[in-house]
């Protein structure tokens, strides 16, 4: 197919360009600038609660990454993102005197719903709550019954392509952006022939590096600590990582910030990378499998016991893998320590990615299980220092949820034929010691 034909089919919003059956309900993002950057943005900005200067975003994956990206780009500290089930991170969060945004496209994201229940029981007032979810979800009904502000998402767009919809723009309005500054920064986001042509050319350059179904996608910042890089890592990994193929996002060089003006460009590039690989850009089958598994685990006691480890086999797998990944179930405030460990492992063993669980379950987790088979995962579970925190209305605690998510992903990776080892430790120094670093 010629580049000219690809460009014209994208401009027409032709879902038949892409593999699979999901594109027909997934291309709404192509028109998000027209939908949301005009009067809608001014009208919604006037409705937002503004009693406090501090805002906390509750969400994971595509409901959290855009907020982190916009906050990083503006340099604002007014917006923080809580995208975890880690008890230590949750217990250290003060929900009083704060505006809270709770975001979930599906309306059944267990992390978001659990965090919101906890926040409402620990200082959050309904008048300071904003819920973003797709119309008609159970979450939408619950939020309307509460009486808080409810903002509909676009039902024809998946989570990771939602950065220019309410899931990105509402957090941006709390992260130092105004409607005028957003319109200025995103003025090149409207899909036209020039924008699509540039993305088609870039995707073709990346596709030329594909070997045995995979290639590396170089990030210009570390996704552990960079909101822009974390957003792009999810977009590329979850869009392309399936059917034993995929682009592996890696960070190996000097760090540079991404610009929000690149969002629509990378939406197009990621979908075209999937086109080159011949995979459905808009599904995430292995992500759904893990969700089912950990819900099942929560029906009984969740033990904090490590899976058996064969250390010789673990070392062999780390040395021989196409790439390695560190899946760290720990508090979000150890990001710099994780960056250091990731760098040391990468220097010793080769290309290594890393991020926090359960954050990665909604992101690179799809690539780990559905992408290139020769991946070696080291799952690191850090014992919480806080006491078990009950989740209102549930029989399990955040301790249980956190460990269930780690265990279910470990088991799912094994069932997918991937190499994975699990270590339960008190800190990351123990991991370095085990690996002889």
Beta strands, then each sheet from edge to edge (+ up, - down):
strand 1: 55-58
strand 2: 79-82
strand 3: 99-103
strand 4: 129-133
strand 5: 149-152
strand 6: 214-219
strand 7: 246-251
strand 8: 323-329
strand 9: 352-356
strand 10: 375-382
strand 11: 419-425
sheet 1: 2+ 1+ 3+ 4+ 5+
sheet 2: 6+ 7+
sheet 3: 9+ 8+ 10+ 11+
end
